[in-house]
C-alpha cells in the first residue's frame, strides 16, 4: 500500500477525512486520461455533502462528466436532485462509475460516448437529453486538453487545431445546441482556468483558449441576460484530475500543486459546490462572472 503526505479536512459532523498533498510520479500517454488508473485516485465526492433539493427536477448536461471535475459536478448535481447527461470521449470505465453513483443517489443518468469537437455531435447530445428527459435546464461545458511545449514554434498546426476545437469550439457548439431549449432561470457554466489570468509559459495555446472561454462567458451572458438565462464560469487552479497525469511528465506530476499558497493541489470535490451555486437559484443575480478556486493564488479578475 502506497503512503502519501496527507491533508486533513473536517465534515460538518466533525468527522476527519484526509487527502494527499503530493503524488507519486506517473504518466498516461493519451489525453484526457483515465481516472481509474491514477494513484491515488482523485477525490470526487465529499461524504459530508448533503443535498437540499437546489436542483430538484432539473436536467443537466456535463461534458467531460466521466471523471475529474466533471464527475464531481455531476455527482453533486445528482445530490441536489438533478438528472444528468454525461458526455465523454472514450473513458468507458470512468463513465460507468459516474453513472452508477448518480443512479445510486436516486437520479437518472444518460452516459453518451461522443466527440464534442463536432457541431453535429453536440447537437446529438442535446437531442438525446431532450428525447430522454423532455427538457434541459443546465449546461456545463467542461472538456479540455493541454499539450505543454517549450516554445511557441513547437506548437504544431495539428496541436493548435486540436486544442481550440476541444477547449473552445465545443463550448460554442454545445451552447448553440442547448440555447433554444433553455428558459428563464436556466444556466450555462463554463470551465475556464487560472491560466487565463496568470498565463503559463509552456501552455500558450491552452491558456489562450481559457482566456477565450472567459470572454465568451462575459459576452454570451450579456447576449442572453434579457431572456433570464445566466452564463458564468469557474476558473480552477491546479486540480488532481486525469488531464494532469496525461499531459505532464512523471516528475512534474510528483510536485503538482505544491507551489500554491496552500501548498497542495485541489481535489475535484472541492470545486463541485461552486458549480451547484452557479446552476441554482442561489446565484440568480450572478451572470458573466468567473469564480476562482485555486488555493489562494490572488489574481485580477
KOLZARO-778052 format. One record per residue (C-alpha): z, y negated, x negated; residue in one letter. Coordinates in steps of 0.02 Angstrom, whole numbers, padded with zeros to 5 digits, always signed. Each point is the difference from the previous one (the first is absolute). Example, Ala and Ser with C-alpha at 12.3 -4.5 7.8 and 13.67 -1.06 7.14 Angstrom:
BEGIN
+00390+00225-00615A -00033-00172-00069S 
END
This chain:
BEGIN
+00000+00000+00000X -00051-00170-00068X +00134-00134-00009X -00038-00187+00013X +00099-00160-00018X +00049-00037+00179X +00030-00157+00103X +00123+00018+00146X -00028-00081+00169X +00107+00007+00154X -00036+00027+00183X +00081-00092+00144X +00119+00147+00013X +00049-00027-00183X -00081+00163-00050X -00065-00008-00178X -00177+00052-00042X -00086-00012-00168X -00173-00040-00064X -00075+00012-00174X -00010-00151-00115X -00126+00070-00123X -00127+00141+00008X -00060+00141-00114X -00173-00023-00080X -00138+00065+00115X -00179-00034+00049X -00122+00053+00136X -00187-00012-00028X -00060-00047+00174X +00044-00156+00101X +00087-00038+00112X +00104+00151-00052X +00105+00135+00081X +00181-00031+00045X +00051+00183+00004X -00041+00017-00185X +00109-00147-00056X +00161+00027-00096X +00113-00058+00078X -00083-00025+00168X +00007-00174+00075X +00136-00035+00127X -00095-00037+00159X +00141+00000+00127X +00172-00078+00005X +00110+00131+00086X +00113-00140+00063X -00141-00094+00090X +00020+00011+00188X -00138-00064+00112X +00037-00111+00149X -00162+00009+00098X -00080-00151-00082X -00172+00082+00014X +00027+00108+00153X -00163+00044+00086X -00106-00076-00139X -00145+00083-00091X -00027-00035-00185X -00134+00041-00127X +00059+00013-00180X -00136+00021-00131X +00062+00090-00153X +00139+00064+00112X +00013+00172-00079X +00112-00050-00145X +00087-00140-00094X +00025-00164+00094X -00112+00058+00142X +00104+00155+00033X +00161-00099-00001X -00073-00125+00123X -00071+00134+00115X +00168+00089+00009X +00096-00162+00028X -00121-00044+00140X +00031+00170+00078X +00188-00028-00009X -00030-00160+00098X -00097+00091+00135X -00183-00018-00052X -00136+00132+00000X -00095-00005-00164X -00178+00032-00061X +00005+00045-00185X -00163-00025-00093X -00014+00078-00173X -00135+00041-00128X +00030+00179-00063X +00189+00024-00015X +00017+00138+00131X +00169+00070-00056X +00078-00174+00003X -00075-00042+00169X +00069+00162+00072X +00176-00047-00054X -00015-00174+00075X -00069+00064+00165X +00134+00135+00012X +00140-00127-00025X -00071-00119+00130X -00009+00141+00127X +00175+00056-00045X +00056-00175+00046X -00074+00025+00173X -00158-00105-00021X -00183+00047-00003X -00103-00005-00159X -00188+00011-00024X -00048+00031-00183X -00180-00043-00043X -00080+00049-00165X -00129-00136-00032X -00067-00126-00126X +00039-00177+00058X -00125-00080-00118X -00129+00027+00137X -00007-00120+00147X -00056+00139+00117X +00146+00108-00055X +00121-00141+00037X -00073-00013+00174X +00022+00188+00018X +00186-00015-00037X +00023-00132+00134X -00105+00101+00123X +00107+00154-00034X +00160-00098+00029X -00065-00067+00165X -00067+00169+00052X +00165+00086-00036X +00128-00130+00053X -00099-00120+00110X +00051-00158-00092X +00036-00081-00168X +00137-00126-00041X +00028+00000-00188X -00115+00015-00150X +00070+00024-00175X -00131-00017-00137X +00077+00089-00147X -00129+00091-00108X -00026-00048-00181X -00061+00055-00171X +00026-00074-00172X -00083+00041-00167X +00084-00087-00148X -00119-00066-00133X +00037-00094-00161X -00142-00125+00017X -00103-00077+00138X -00156+00072-00081X +00073+00175+00016X -00011-00011+00190X -00159+00089+00051X -00105-00047+00149X +00049+00167+00079X +00186-00036-00023X -00017-00176+00070X -00088+00062+00156X +00125+00141+00024X +00148-00117-00014X -00070-00132+00118X -00067+00124+00127X +00169+00087+00009X +00122-00144-00017X -00079-00139+00103X -00160+00057+00086X +00096+00135+00094X +00124-00131+00060X -00142-00103+00073X -00082+00152+00079X +00162+00066+00076X +00045-00171+00069X -00174-00024+00073X +00011+00169+00088X +00177-00026+00062X -00007-00181+00056X -00094+00023+00166X +00138+00118+00057X +00152-00104-00050X +00086-00115+00124X +00135-00134-00001X +00153+00060-00096X -00096+00124-00107X +00002-00004-00189X -00100+00031-00158X +00091+00025-00166X -00089+00004-00168X +00071+00071-00161X -00026-00126-00140X +00089+00002-00170X +00105-00103-00118X -00154-00002-00112X -00084-00121+00122X +00129-00129-00056X +00046+00048-00178X -00165+00076-00055X -00012+00153-00111X -00090-00002-00168X -00062+00179+00016X -00034-00001+00188X -00121-00144+00019X -00107+00075+00137X +00149+00073+00094X +00097-00164-00008X -00150-00097+00063X -00015+00114+00152X +00184-00026+00038X -00026-00188-00010X -00143+00022+00122X +00117+00094+00118X +00123-00146-00001X -00139-00125+00041X -00074+00118+00129X +00171+00014+00083X +00025-00189+00009X -00174-00038+00064X -00008+00144+00124X +00171-00048+00067X -00064-00175+00039X -00156+00071+00079X +00093+00106+00129X +00161-00098+00024X -00055-00068+00170X -00026+00179+00059X +00183+00039-00038X -00044+00126-00135X +00099-00016-00161X -00065+00041-00174X +00119+00014-00148X +00015+00087-00167X +00127+00084-00113X -00014-00024-00189X +00093+00140-00088X +00055-00003-00180X +00007+00164-00098X +00027+00142+00124X +00008+00186-00044X -00155+00070+00086X -00142+00121-00042X -00110-00147-00050X +00113-00030-00150X -00013+00174-00076X -00187+00005+00034X -00040-00168-00080X +00119-00015-00149X +00022+00113-00150X +00155+00108-00021X +00089-00119-00117X -00027-00149+00116X +00066+00101+00145X +00161+00038-00096X +00046-00185-00006X -00074-00050+00167X +00098-00136+00090X +00132-00023-00135X -00059-00178-00034X +00051-00065+00172X +00160-00105+00016X +00078+00149+00089X -00050+00111-00147X -00081+00133+00107X -00151+00037+00108X +00013-00007+00188X -00015+00150+00114X -00119+00005+00150X +00142+00004+00127X +00061-00168-00064X -00159-00083+00065X -00014+00084+00169X +00119-00116+00096X -00107-00150-00048X -00149+00080+00086X +00106+00040+00152X +00054-00181+00008X -00179-00064-00012X -00061+00126+00129X +00136-00037+00126X +00046-00143+00115X +00135-00050-00125X -00136-00094-00095X -00081-00082+00150X -00001-00171-00089X -00069+00069-00164X -00185+00005-00041X -00106-00028-00156X +00152+00039-00108X +00026+00117-00147X +00168+00084-00025X +00047+00031-00183X +00095+00160-00038X +00006+00015-00188X +00175+00023-00070X +00034-00183-00037X -00161-00065-00078X +00001-00179+00063X -00176-00059+00030X -00090-00144+00084X -00061+00055+00171X 
END
